[in-house]
Amino acid sequence: MKAKWLSSIWPALIWSMAIFILLVIPGRELPEGPEVPSLDKIIHAFLFGVQVWLWCVYYKKGGKFSSLPWLFFLIFLLSSLYGIAMEYVQKYFVINRAFELGDIIADIVGSAIGWLLAVRRKG
């Protein structure tokens, strides 16, 4: 049952919505914790890597386009564009948040890692 739920569309949709929610939290509302160098970049890479992996799992297991070899790469590209778009959303629409090129790079790197893990995954 667990594997069937994981390969449904819901984890990918919920994760993508969670990314949106996390990235539109106003800067002053973010919790303060110990200063860890580049922690926000690690979080961005993780969020977008998992997003790509979940969407690839969905299409590999149950999606009608699972046999298209370019689909996983398209998911990687769309996730990267989502990360870029979210930086502009933060810049223009979210209080106390700013556009950061480093976040975009982390989003793309995370998306690439998710893509590579999905491509290498058996079954």
Summary of the structure (lengths in Angstrom):
residues: 123
radius of gyration: 15.2
end to end distance: 16.1
largest distance: 45.6
contacts: 347
relative contact order: 0.19
helix: 72%
strand: 0%
